[in-house]
Amino acid sequence: MNGQELTYLNRAIELAEEALEAGDEPFGSVLVSAEGGRVGRGS
């Protein structure tokens, strides 16, 4: 895993924590293109 992938993974974890704090299921995602650019995010 490279540094950029770790950054995206950490952001997904942050989104999951935010969702849990808001009373939702603890789920977060970051959609990344094949070139490594962020396409979207969700929680």
N, C-alpha and C positions, 0 to 999 in steps of 0.2 A: 504494500500500500504506500502510495506516495503522499507528499504533504498536501497536495490539492484534494486528494480523495479523503484524507483525514479531516480536512476543513469542512467538506460537505457532510461527512458522517457526523461530526460534532454539531453542525447546524441542524441536522435532522433530529438529533437527540434534544437539542434546545427546543425545537418546535414541539416535540413530544411532551417535554416538561411543561411548556406553556399550555398545551391542550389539557393536560392533566389538571393543572392549576385552575383552568377555566371550567372544570367539571366534565370534560369530554374524555374519550378513550385516549390513552397515552400513545399516540401515533404521530409521527412526523416524517415527511419525505422531502427529498430534494431531487428533482429530475435534472439530469446532466446529459448533454449531447455527447456524441462519440468524440468530438473534438475537445471535450472537457469544459465547455461553457455551461453555466447554469441556465436551464430552460424554464424552470418553475419550482414552486415549493408548495407544500400543503401540510395541514395538521388536522 
